[in-house]
Amino acid sequence: MIDRRAPVERLPAEIFDQIMPHLAITAPTNGCTTRNKDLASCLLVSRTFHCHTLATLYSHVTFPHSTIFSKFLSHIQKYPELGELLRRADFSGFTSVGLGRTNRMNIEIQKLTATTLRSCLNLTPKLREFLVSESMGMDMDASVLRKLFCDLQYLQALDFCGMTHSEFVDGMTKVLVPTNTALPEKLPIKRLGLHGCTTVNPLSISTLIPRLPFLTHLDLTHTLVTDAMLQTIPHTARLSHLSLSRCNRLKGSAVVDFLIKHPATQNLVFLNLLYDTSRYRLLNFDDVDILLPKLPSSLKSLNLSGAKIISEHVPELRRLAKHLEELSVGHADLSVSDICTILEPGFGDEEGNKNPQKHSLHYLDLTGISSVNPAALLYTQTCNLLLPSSYPLQVIELSEKVVSGLKDRSVPGKKVGWKVKDQGRRGWYVRAEAGIHPGGEEAARKSSADDGGRPWKMGGKWWGNRKIGCAFGEISGIYGCYGFGR
């Protein structure tokens, strides 16, 4: 029998699986932009393309509002085999504003509720990533959570960012208890996000953590986790991303001991220990003194904002700067000279070395440091942070008052080639132009050529993200707000 297919249609399925995802849009739609137009067009090319396109189209589905979810649910109810293709259900950009989310309308419309969500999960047994946020808290009841934790054997990523609704908290309390015999002793989850889940019962967390032997990403920002719970992380876990920011029940000495000795933390790439010093300081001088020399060389992003960092810690910070790409030392007791020393080549003990190792920092957080002000930054005779020689430094995060002062000094800023960028309560000084100093053109060219994308950012490109991504893709919606706007 003659094969009348075009040559491209005869490619192995494995090749199609590598090609088709490049047509998919990972960022949630803004409501106006046509989503996956190119990918959807492939459905009409031929039967071969239709088959391979469906697998990609249904593998990662984003739900910006309940109408899209309702259409998806009705479709997989009609064609159950399509539900088995779903690998990621992304509700991170979901909003119910203007869609009648009163109790009465929920009863009448039943578009996205706990009932319909559970129906969807029943039809998607091979789901691997489930991403939700605070706007869906009322829909995450015990029945939905029971399905996620007890039935989905392929689930690898769960993100409950910002969820504090009583329905969600009650559901977690009912499902995550030692007496729940349906809860597996070992869960397949590798990436867990509880960022901002401030009201989740500590018992729920203590029940969940020991059941995660394959854990690689753990975001416990602003939760009620305790020192004892950290020690229950299975020794088989291999954490690359960890955030313990704003966990006020933790003690500095216990956290340091955990980071240094626990087998799961020996190859960290991202570590967030940011704390608001006006409320609680996790790491005192001794804690920092013990921790810095023991941090792994695998680290790329380190946030120590709020820790008691002083001049004596500069040599260790200078050493870390040789492999870190992000460093946050907000509210540290450092002079401008100390900060410049962190970025100096070498380790301070070289003799006769003509090519000392340079720093690798692209982002530096100096928020709340009293010695850092517009005048000090722009006086390049004593501060070289803004000079071409500081490259690859591209972004400096600063306090709101300092950012405001730099806006008023736009002319001096243009001379060094830097400009202000802000979002919400955060502000950055960004290398943008060549400026007037020698080497400025090359530094500006290299900066513009670097889009900021790194494998450890999980698809993000901007610097200074404070939220751990649980799935690879662009950061947007409420996740972007938690990562960059707070």
Phi, psi and omega per residue, in radians:
M1 nan 2.340 -3.088
I2 -1.352 2.260 3.073
D3 -1.492 1.896 -3.065
R4 -1.621 0.148 3.128
R5 -1.263 2.613 3.069
A6 -1.173 2.720 -3.129
P7 -0.930 -0.680 -3.110
V8 -1.155 -0.498 -3.128
E9 -1.310 -0.275 -3.117
R10 -1.551 -0.009 3.121
L11 -1.085 2.570 3.095
P12 -1.047 2.654 -3.134
A13 -1.017 -0.569 -3.136
E14 -1.109 -0.587 3.114
I15 -1.228 -0.766 3.089
F16 -1.037 -0.684 -3.137
D17 -1.106 -0.445 3.105
Q18 -1.482 -0.530 -3.056
I19 -1.465 -0.868 -2.981
M20 -1.040 -0.673 -3.141
P21 -1.048 -0.385 3.123
H22 -1.182 -0.308 3.111
L23 -1.535 -0.220 -3.091
A24 -1.409 2.520 3.095
I25 -1.696 2.134 -3.079
T26 -1.507 -0.425 -3.115
A27 -1.363 2.427 3.089
P28 -1.050 2.504 3.139
T29 -1.144 2.603 3.122
N30 -1.549 0.081 3.121
G31 1.680 -0.293 -3.137
C32 -1.985 -0.673 -3.102
T33 -1.263 2.355 3.074
T34 -1.151 2.232 -3.054
R35 -1.624 2.260 3.056
N36 0.920 0.729 -3.131
K37 -1.075 -0.779 -3.126
D38 -1.132 -0.730 -3.128
L39 -1.150 -0.753 -3.139
A40 -1.111 -0.563 3.132
S41 -1.113 -0.511 -3.135
C42 -1.162 -0.342 3.121
L43 -1.087 -0.461 -3.041
L44 -1.682 -0.020 -3.065
V45 -1.222 -0.929 -3.127
S46 -2.909 3.039 3.120
R47 -1.107 -0.686 3.138
T48 -1.096 -0.837 3.130
F49 -1.133 -0.656 3.141
H50 -1.044 -0.767 -3.121
C51 -1.108 -0.839 -3.090
H52 -1.285 -0.517 3.134
T53 -1.237 -0.677 3.130
L54 -0.988 -0.749 -3.118
A55 -1.052 -0.698 3.130
T56 -1.318 -0.729 -3.083
L57 -1.093 -0.622 -3.086
Y58 -1.707 -0.046 -3.121
S59 -1.279 -0.756 3.121
H60 -2.144 1.921 -3.103
V61 -2.071 2.290 3.139
T62 -1.867 2.377 -3.108
F63 -2.078 1.639 -3.136
P64 -1.317 -0.413 3.090
H65 -2.718 3.013 -2.969
S66 -1.196 -0.464 -3.133
T67 -1.114 -0.755 3.099
I68 -1.082 -0.749 3.132
F69 -1.091 -0.732 -3.133
S70 -1.072 -0.727 3.112
K71 -1.137 -0.733 3.133
F72 -1.098 -0.794 -3.114
L73 -1.085 -0.779 -3.137
S74 -1.119 -0.570 -3.125
H75 -1.227 -0.771 -3.124
I76 -1.333 -0.363 3.022
Q77 -1.225 -0.590 3.117
K78 -1.369 -0.642 3.141
Y79 -2.201 1.417 -3.050
P80 -0.992 -0.481 -3.125
E81 -1.125 -0.439 3.105
L82 -1.235 -0.553 3.116
G83 -1.104 -0.517 3.141
E84 -1.278 -0.190 3.113
L85 -1.472 -0.335 -3.039
L86 -1.192 2.202 3.091
R87 -1.976 -0.565 3.130
R88 -2.282 2.179 3.000
A89 -1.894 1.916 -2.996
D90 -1.912 1.854 3.077
F91 -1.870 0.307 -3.045
S92 -1.112 -0.480 3.120
G93 -1.786 0.252 -3.068
F94 -1.188 2.426 3.050
T95 -2.457 2.546 3.111
S96 -1.957 0.151 -3.111
V97 -1.091 2.222 3.088
G98 1.358 0.109 -3.086
L99 -1.937 0.345 3.022
G100 1.235 0.921 -3.076
R101 -1.578 0.652 2.996
T102 -1.414 2.836 3.139
N103 -1.052 -0.674 -3.133
R104 -1.107 -0.775 -3.127
M105 -1.196 -0.592 3.080
N106 -1.057 -0.713 -3.133
I107 -1.181 -0.692 -3.066
E108 -1.367 -0.727 -3.015
I109 -1.585 -0.761 3.124
Q110 0.943 0.772 3.141
K111 -1.412 -1.050 3.074
L112 -2.264 1.796 3.089
T113 -2.390 3.129 3.095
A114 -1.034 -0.621 -3.124
T115 -1.152 -0.860 -3.120
T116 -1.241 -0.572 3.109
L117 -1.141 -0.720 3.103
R118 -1.148 -0.661 3.095
S119 -1.080 -0.686 3.114
C120 -1.125 -0.795 -3.129
L121 -1.131 -0.551 3.095
N122 -1.147 -0.456 -3.101
L123 -1.705 0.012 -3.114
T124 -2.204 1.177 -3.022
P125 -1.199 -0.301 -3.103
K126 -1.799 0.335 3.121
L127 -1.041 2.346 -3.125
R128 -1.991 -0.481 -3.089
E129 -2.350 2.250 -3.129
F130 -2.265 1.963 -3.021
L131 -2.074 2.061 3.129
V132 -2.327 3.051 3.141
S133 -2.582 -3.032 -2.962
E134 -0.982 -0.549 -3.073
S135 -1.203 -0.216 -3.138
M136 -1.877 0.236 -3.072
G137 -0.978 -0.691 -3.091
M138 -1.238 -0.296 -3.130
D139 -1.630 -0.176 -3.091
M140 -1.662 1.258 -3.127
D141 -1.556 -3.047 -3.055
A142 -1.070 -0.626 -3.110
S143 -1.162 -0.682 3.108
V144 -1.203 -0.798 -3.126
L145 -1.145 -0.614 3.093
R146 -1.113 -0.685 3.103
K147 -1.123 -0.754 -3.108
L148 -1.144 -0.836 -3.024
F149 -1.471 -0.500 -2.989
C150 -1.843 -0.379 -2.989
D151 -2.025 -0.533 -3.035
L152 -1.498 1.685 -2.993
Q153 -1.340 -0.186 3.133
Y154 -1.810 -0.001 -3.039
L155 -1.141 2.156 -3.102
Q156 -1.999 -0.372 -3.074
A157 -2.397 2.270 3.077
L158 -2.299 2.212 3.102
D159 -2.259 2.024 -3.138
F160 -1.924 0.647 -2.994
C161 -0.817 2.135 2.999
G162 1.295 0.176 -3.066
M163 -1.379 2.070 3.112
T164 -2.305 0.029 -3.099
H165 -1.058 2.505 -3.081
S166 -1.058 -0.567 3.138
E167 -1.122 -0.728 3.117
F168 -1.188 -0.805 -3.120
V169 -1.089 -0.760 3.115
D170 -1.110 -0.679 3.123
G171 -1.114 -0.756 3.101
M172 -1.088 -0.694 -3.128
T173 -1.132 -0.626 -3.122
K174 -1.347 -0.650 -3.049
V175 -1.496 -0.773 -3.065
L176 -1.611 1.300 3.079
V177 -2.345 2.559 -3.116
P178 -1.026 -0.446 -3.091
T179 -1.423 -0.089 3.129
N180 -1.359 1.753 -3.078
T181 -1.226 -0.306 3.133
A182 -1.400 -0.250 -3.119
L183 -1.377 2.086 -3.108
P184 -1.077 2.593 3.082
E185 -1.214 -0.502 3.090
K186 -2.243 2.095 3.120
L187 -1.713 2.589 -3.114
P188 -1.379 -0.016 -3.028
I189 -1.101 2.245 3.098
K190 -1.831 -0.540 -3.076
R191 -2.232 2.096 -3.077
L192 -2.196 2.191 3.127
G193 -2.066 1.989 3.040
L194 -2.058 0.503 -3.088
H195 -0.989 2.074 3.088
G196 1.340 0.206 3.086
C197 -1.471 1.260 -2.924
T198 -1.245 -0.347 -3.033
T199 -1.910 0.083 3.120
V200 -1.135 2.297 -3.107
N201 -1.014 2.283 3.103
P202 -0.947 -0.562 3.120
L203 -1.106 -0.610 3.114
S204 -1.127 -0.754 -3.140
I205 -1.166 -0.760 -3.109
S206 -1.182 -0.440 3.078
T207 -1.369 -0.619 -3.055
L208 -1.356 -0.825 -2.986
I209 -0.985 -0.781 -3.124
P210 -1.164 -0.187 -3.099
R211 -1.705 0.299 -3.059
L212 -2.088 1.224 -3.071
P213 -1.265 -0.230 -3.090
F214 -1.889 0.274 -3.014
L215 -1.106 2.337 3.057
T216 -2.170 -0.517 -3.119
H217 -2.204 2.188 -3.121
L218 -2.425 1.998 3.122
D219 -1.982 1.856 -3.139
L220 -1.958 0.393 -3.114
T221 -0.911 2.239 3.046
H222 0.993 0.754 3.048
T223 -2.000 3.115 -3.105
L224 -1.685 0.498 3.124
V225 -1.118 2.580 -3.139
T226 -2.066 2.969 3.127
D227 -1.029 -0.732 -3.106
A228 -1.105 -0.630 -3.132
M229 -1.145 -0.650 3.138
L230 -1.068 -0.649 -3.118
Q231 -1.226 -0.256 -3.140
T232 -1.544 -0.028 3.040
I233 -1.058 2.230 -3.094
P234 -0.987 2.472 3.138
H235 -1.169 -0.273 3.103
T236 -1.402 -0.255 3.112
A237 -1.163 2.595 3.108
R238 -2.267 1.489 -3.052
L239 -1.266 2.224 2.990
S240 -1.849 -0.499 -3.125
H241 -2.220 2.206 -3.119
L242 -2.506 2.274 3.052
S243 -2.233 2.116 3.075
L244 -2.102 0.510 -3.086
S245 -1.187 2.412 3.029
R246 1.018 0.516 3.054
C247 -1.654 1.606 -2.939
N248 -1.299 -0.070 3.086
R249 -1.597 -0.080 3.128
L250 -1.490 2.637 3.065
K251 -1.938 2.421 -3.057
G252 -0.971 -0.835 -3.093
S253 -1.097 -0.652 3.140
A254 -1.217 -0.677 3.116
V255 -1.140 -0.751 3.112
V256 -1.068 -0.775 3.121
D257 -1.066 -0.718 3.114
F258 -1.112 -0.799 -3.099
L259 -1.165 -0.588 -3.088
I260 -1.413 -0.682 -2.947
K261 -1.827 -0.456 -3.043
H262 -1.237 2.313 -3.115
P263 -1.033 -0.460 -3.070
A264 -1.311 -0.265 -3.020
T265 -1.914 0.271 -3.022
Q266 -1.431 -0.180 -3.134
N267 -2.308 0.726 -3.138
L268 -1.112 2.494 3.061
V269 -1.938 -0.580 -3.112
F270 -2.282 2.168 3.129
L271 -2.375 2.094 -3.127
N272 -2.023 1.969 3.096
L273 -2.145 0.645 -3.113
L274 -1.231 2.350 3.082
Y275 -2.441 2.547 3.081
D276 -1.449 1.945 -3.047
T277 -1.145 -0.346 3.117
S278 -1.289 -0.249 -3.128
R279 -2.000 -0.772 -3.072
Y280 -2.845 2.391 3.057
R281 -1.969 2.088 -3.112
L282 -1.345 -0.880 -3.005
L283 -1.863 2.070 3.041
N284 -1.559 -3.033 -3.074
F285 -0.995 -0.840 -3.100
D286 -1.119 -0.674 3.121
D287 -1.067 -0.801 3.135
V288 -1.125 -0.714 -3.125
D289 -1.047 -0.658 -3.138
I290 -1.379 -0.685 -3.012
L291 -1.259 -0.818 -2.992
L292 -0.941 -0.823 -3.117
P293 -1.189 -0.308 -3.050
K294 -1.711 -0.088 -3.111
L295 -1.169 2.454 -3.056
P296 -1.243 2.640 3.123
S297 -1.250 -0.159 3.108
S298 -1.319 -0.253 -3.080
L299 -1.078 2.341 3.042
K300 -2.021 -0.478 -3.127
S301 -2.334 2.164 -3.111
L302 -2.334 2.114 3.121
N303 -2.009 1.907 3.116
L304 -2.019 0.387 -3.129
S305 -1.039 2.267 -3.113
G306 1.706 -0.221 3.099
A307 -1.332 2.734 -3.136
K308 -1.426 1.463 -3.127
I309 -1.815 2.252 3.141
I310 -2.263 -3.091 -3.054
S311 -1.007 -0.584 -3.127
E312 -1.075 -0.337 -3.120
H313 -1.571 -0.096 -3.078
V314 -1.026 -0.775 3.131
P315 -0.987 -0.721 3.122
E316 -1.226 -0.669 3.089
L317 -1.132 -0.626 3.098
R318 -1.132 -0.675 3.095
R319 -1.159 -0.772 -3.135
L320 -1.122 -0.543 -3.114
A321 -1.132 -0.214 3.136
K322 -1.360 -0.265 3.072
H323 -2.255 -0.244 3.075
L324 -1.308 2.565 2.993
E325 -1.885 -0.392 3.059
E326 -2.262 2.328 3.086
L327 -2.448 2.190 3.112
S328 -2.051 2.087 3.127
V329 -2.226 0.667 -3.122
G330 -0.958 2.475 3.105
H331 1.133 0.353 3.080
A332 -1.336 2.694 3.081
D333 -1.588 1.248 -3.095
L334 -2.179 2.562 3.025
S335 -1.521 2.932 3.082
V336 -1.072 -0.641 3.105
S337 -1.093 -0.707 3.095
D338 -1.057 -0.767 -3.104
I339 -1.124 -0.733 3.116
C340 -1.119 -0.599 3.134
T341 -1.120 -0.612 3.125
I342 -1.011 -0.568 -3.086
L343 -1.617 -0.025 -3.113
E344 -1.220 2.579 3.095
P345 -1.102 2.700 3.090
G346 1.333 -2.965 -3.088
F347 -2.087 0.089 3.086
G348 1.597 -0.084 -3.111
D349 -2.146 0.258 3.142
E350 -1.365 2.511 3.058
E351 -2.283 2.015 3.101
G352 1.371 0.137 3.114
N353 -1.463 1.987 -3.081
K354 -1.419 -0.277 -3.116
N355 -2.256 1.158 3.125
P356 -1.152 2.619 -3.098
Q357 -1.126 2.331 -3.140
K358 -1.561 2.823 3.100
H359 -1.267 2.825 -3.134
S360 -2.058 0.249 -3.075
L361 -1.241 2.284 3.002
H362 -1.856 -0.380 -3.055
Y363 -2.407 2.359 -3.134
L364 -2.401 2.126 -3.131
D365 -1.726 2.006 -3.128
L366 -2.047 0.435 -3.116
T367 -1.034 2.332 3.011
G368 1.343 0.149 3.091
I369 -1.515 2.074 -2.985
S370 -1.098 -0.521 -3.105
S371 -1.346 -0.241 -3.099
V372 -1.598 2.012 3.106
N373 -2.520 2.925 -3.096
P374 -0.964 -0.754 -3.106
A375 -1.112 -0.748 -3.126
A376 -1.149 -0.707 -3.126
L377 -1.172 -0.707 -3.038
L378 -1.465 -0.170 3.112
Y379 -1.500 1.513 -2.973
T380 -1.227 -0.165 3.108
Q381 -1.256 -0.459 3.135
T382 -2.065 -0.182 -3.138
C383 -2.294 2.054 -3.086
N384 -1.799 0.242 -3.096
L385 -1.072 -0.555 -3.071
L386 -1.706 0.020 -3.128
L387 -1.452 2.776 3.096
P388 -0.993 -0.481 -3.110
S389 -1.153 -0.295 -3.136
S390 -1.462 -0.094 3.123
Y391 -1.035 2.424 0.383
P392 -1.555 0.248 3.090
L393 -1.012 2.164 -3.093
Q394 -2.108 -0.483 -3.035
V395 -2.379 2.270 3.040
I396 -2.106 2.091 3.090
E397 -1.535 2.384 -3.024
L398 -2.381 2.850 3.101
S399 -1.157 2.754 -3.101
E400 -1.009 -0.692 -3.133
K401 -1.146 -0.706 3.131
V402 -1.182 -0.742 3.117
V403 -1.060 -0.742 3.113
S404 -1.078 -0.703 3.111
G405 -1.151 -0.623 3.116
L406 -1.233 -0.544 3.063
K407 -1.096 -0.635 3.128
D408 -1.322 -0.206 3.140
R409 -2.029 0.873 -3.067
S410 -1.157 -0.559 -3.123
V411 -1.182 -0.901 3.059
P412 -1.054 -0.600 3.114
G413 -1.128 -0.662 3.127
K414 -1.175 -0.550 3.135
K415 -1.139 -0.579 3.112
V416 -1.629 -0.133 3.047
G417 1.524 0.377 -3.125
W418 -2.025 2.637 3.102
K419 -2.457 2.814 -3.084
V420 -1.512 2.462 2.998
K421 -2.410 2.347 -3.141
D422 -2.448 2.793 3.109
Q423 -2.714 2.098 -3.116
G424 1.062 -2.209 -3.124
R425 -1.629 0.112 -3.117
R426 -1.988 2.575 3.139
G427 -2.480 2.580 -3.078
W428 -2.332 2.639 2.988
Y429 -1.882 2.121 -2.930
V430 -2.089 2.337 3.049
R431 -1.197 2.077 -3.016
A432 -2.244 -0.516 -3.064
E433 -2.337 3.073 -3.092
A434 -1.272 -0.644 -3.057
G435 1.283 -2.917 -3.055
I436 -1.838 -0.096 -3.056
H437 -1.511 2.575 3.118
P438 -0.993 2.391 -3.120
G439 1.543 -0.069 -3.089
G440 -1.144 -0.653 -3.114
E441 -1.137 -0.727 3.140
E442 -1.172 -0.725 3.126
A443 -1.112 -0.717 3.127
A444 -1.161 -0.673 3.140
R445 -1.138 -0.766 3.129
K446 -1.151 -0.658 3.134
S447 -1.130 -0.760 -3.129
S448 -1.192 -0.494 3.140
A449 -1.355 -0.337 -3.128
D450 -1.663 1.924 -3.122
D451 -1.413 -0.017 3.103
G452 1.507 -0.122 -3.135
G453 -1.181 2.303 3.096
R454 -2.449 2.549 3.121
P455 -0.976 -0.645 -3.090
W456 -1.291 -0.182 3.094
K457 -1.484 -0.044 3.092
M458 1.016 0.666 3.093
G459 1.768 -0.250 3.102
G460 -1.319 2.788 -3.119
K461 -2.213 -0.444 3.138
W462 -1.404 2.786 -3.092
W463 -1.680 2.611 3.033
G464 1.603 0.398 3.112
N465 -1.214 2.315 -3.110
R466 -1.847 0.067 3.111
K467 -2.034 2.368 3.129
I468 -1.418 2.227 3.088
G469 -1.356 2.385 3.133
C470 -1.775 -0.058 3.093
A471 -2.574 2.578 -3.114
F472 -1.328 2.174 3.137
G473 2.875 2.940 3.137
E474 -1.131 2.547 -3.119
I475 -1.597 2.180 -3.129
S476 -2.707 -3.135 3.112
G477 1.088 -2.554 -3.101
I478 -1.162 -0.463 3.088
Y479 -1.121 -0.688 3.086
G480 -1.145 -0.632 3.109
C481 -1.109 -0.784 3.126
Y482 -1.235 -0.563 -3.094
G483 -1.389 -0.617 -3.001
F484 -2.193 -0.312 -3.017
G485 -1.786 0.074 -3.073
R486 -2.207 nan nan
